[in-house]
Amino acid sequence: MHFLAAATQSTVDRLKAIPADVWLKFAAGVGALIVAVIVLRKLARMNRVLLGVIVLVGLSIFGLSWVYNRDEPAWATPVVERIAEFFPSKGKGAR
């Protein structure tokens, strides 16, 4: 029994040693997950064509932002380089 109390105390001490900003980030992540589930449940009842248009427009804005600012992640660089030939870029001057 004494061993269990010592192990529990050690765990409590470890939890107290975790900085407050880690707990805030954890709470924000859990909150974002809950919001995402609620939004996805609402979207599941939506017209599929309208949902497809909304997703397409959203992904296009996101992708074109990568092309313009050239701040894409490393895994997307090959695709963005090919697309960037056809669109303006923030880093390039006038041709």
Secondary structure, 3 states (H helix, E strand, C coil): CHHHHHHHHHHHHHHHHCCHHHHHHHHHHHHHHHHHHHHHHHHHCCCHHHHHHHHHHHHHHHHHHHHHHCCCCHHHHHHHHHHHCCCCCCCCCCC
